[in-house]
Amino acid sequence: MEQLLSSVGFCTEVEEDLIDAVTGLSGSGPAYAFTALDALADGGVKMGLPRRLAVRLGAQALLGAAKMLLHSEQHPGQLKDNVSSPGGATIHALHVLESGGFRSLLINAVEASCIRTRELQSMADQEQVSPAAIKKTILDKVKLDSPAGTALSPSGHTKLLPRSLAPAGKD
């Protein structure tokens, strides 16, 4: 199964009890990225760029940063430091983000998505919501959050394989 899933994108095994956290991070992650990109584009428009160009520049910035990270052994914080000149525009912009609680907002968003995933699973376990309805909600979300060709994997999709579904003999 892992080989099949890997053929269409990133695949990794995770412990069953981490699936909700994975959903909070990577399942909802495209929405976080789209929201950040929308805000970046709005900033560009505010400063005089045409919207179409602002969206394209923002998308390329996010794509380039993601590629740098995926092809690097460095921590994201180190890469951030590498592109921030002392006294430069980037460090001043980062100060504004930090002052506004940017990191805390992202951390809290991942937590909120994880908690809601657990709530939905609990409701399904108590038969207040059918597993089919949850599956449909998740599939609809994946369709909305992961249009083909927008993610970094060749297919534009990330696939997760809970350990309980992993091929026998995998550690």
Buried (B, 14 or more C-beta within 10 A) or exposed (E): EBEEBBEBBBBEBBEEEBBBBBBBBBBBBBBBBBEBBEEBBBEBBEEEBEEEEBBBBBBEEBBEBEEBBEEEEEEEEEBBEEEBEEEEEEBEEBEEEEEEEEEEEBEEBBEEBBEBBBEBBEBBEEEEBEEEEBEEEBEEBBEEBBEEEBBBBEBBBBBBBBBEEBEEEEE
